[in-house]
């Protein structure tokens, strides 16, 4: 299934490189994003301690439908920790996100700062427990748009679901710092 999704994304990208550069009236409407950052797994106050912080990585392919709306498919992974032990709970998370610009600040001819609300969800595979579950996601993108519409992105977000790793409602809060290249 994962190989099929990657192949579909690649074929779609190559097709648009040849035929769809001005699709929906937006020049260069495809983008790739890579981000890294910390995350904390847990919903209780006692979960938010230093020993429960772990890394996260995210890779995203997306399409700018217009100047204010993006659709993106992503993959996230690494591991999360539980406060009860130091096991690395490896996971894979495949997501679909919709992002809508909520505010923009013009800084010059080609520079701007954009704030976007992102919502969506996907499948989270807890490899440690061999468990697959549907989750929701919400976040806010702070995008610093620079030359050629490339962006530096700060993305605080939360992945929410039931029984991700503790047997009840769970949440994984994190923040990503990354770079988005438009093509």
Secondary structure, 3 states (H helix, E strand, C coil): CHHHHHHHHHHHHHHHHHHCCCHHHCCCCEEEEEEEEEEEECCCHHHCCHHHEEEEEEEEEEEEEECCEEEEEEEEEEEEEECCEEEEEEEEEEEEEEEEEEEEEECCCCCEEEEEEEEEEEEEEECCCCEEEEEEEEEEEEEEECHHHCEEEEEEEEEEEECCCCCCEEEEEEEEEEEEEEC
